[in-house]
Amino acid sequence: MARIAGINIPPNKIVSIALTYIHGIGLHSSKNICKALSIPQDVRVNNLTEDQMLKITEYINTNHKVEGDLRRE
């Protein structure tokens, strides 16, 4: 399983849907993330390269407040 922001996202899902498993990211945000990183929205998580996974993780960490930070508020 792929792990982003401390959450295991399902490998057989489409990227734009799988990112919604992270608390604080909805469908609109996940589509914007894919667009900003030039990652096709219809690719499955298990077909992403390590570089693409790293880019997604870094983008979410710098531009979105997710999981623990949101729950603390």
N, C-alpha and C positions, 0 to 999 in steps of 0.2 A: 504494500500500500504506500501511496505517496503521502508525505507528511508536510503540511504547510501550516504555519502559525500554531503549531502544537496540536493540530487536528489531522487525523488520518482521513484522507479523502478517497472515495472509492475509485479504483483504477479503471473500471469498465464504463464509467460515466463520461459524458461530454464535458470538456473543461468548463464551459460557462455554467453548467448545472452543478458540477462538482464543487466549484468554489463557493456556492451558496451554503454548503455544509459548514462553513466557517461563520461563527456568530459575528454579525456586524457587516456581512457582505451579502447583498441581495442580488437578484438577477441583473438589475441595471448596472450595479457596480462591477459585477463579474464580467459583463460584456464590455464595459469601459476599460477594465484591466486588460482584457484580451486585445482590444483595439489599440491601447497605448503601447503594448509590447509587441504588436504585429504577430500575434498568435491566432491562427484560425480558430473560431469559436466551436467549430464542429469536429475538431480533433479530440480523440479520447485521451484521458489522462495517462494511460499506459503507453501511449505513443509519443508522449512528450520527451524531449531530450533532457539530460541533466542540466544543461545550460538554461533551457526554458523554465524548468522548475526553479532554478536558482533566481532567475529574473523575476518570476512571479512572487517568490518569497520576499525578495528584497523590496519589490514595489509595494507589496501589502504592508510590510513592516514600516516603510517610510511614509506612505500616503494614507493609510487607513488605521483607525482605532478599532481593534478587534479583540475578541475573546476576553482575556483577563482584564484588560484595561476597561472595556465596556462594562463588564460585570462588577468591577469595583465601584464605578460611578453609580 
